[in-house]
Structures are given as structure tokens and as C-alpha cells.
């Protein structure tokens, strides 16, 4: 999937949707599914990043 490197997007946390950029529909579906499953963890990581604290890791969509 080398062509994926040419895509980039910013995704909102609370209501997963593209804010800026572009992703193929299939990839956006995976990202959206993962973001919905990990909404609380994403919000916590975002708050940590804003406070210059370590963000930790969130498991991938398997």
C-alpha cells in the first residue's frame, strides 16, 4: 500500500470526521471505526499532549 503515503488527514475526536485533508473511503472507514472504539482514550491523549505530558499508546484496530 505504498500509495497511502500520499494521503494525509486531520480527524476530529468527538465526532470522527475529516477536518482537513483527504483519505480513501476504505481507510476513512477504518479510522472512523477505530476512533469510535477509542474515543475516551483519544480525548485523554489529546489533553495530555496539550499539557506536554506523555500521550501513551492506543491499541490498533485488529
RADA-V989334 format. One record per run of one state. SS is the DSSP state (h for helix, s for strand, l for the rest). FROM is the first residue (numbers start at 1). LEN is the number of residues. If there is no record, write none. Layout:
<<SS:FROM:LEN> <SS:FROM:LEN>>
//
This chain:
<<l:1:1> <h:2:5> <l:7:1> <s:8:4> <l:12:6> <s:18:5> <l:23:2> <h:25:13> <l:38:1> <h:39:12> <l:51:12>>
//
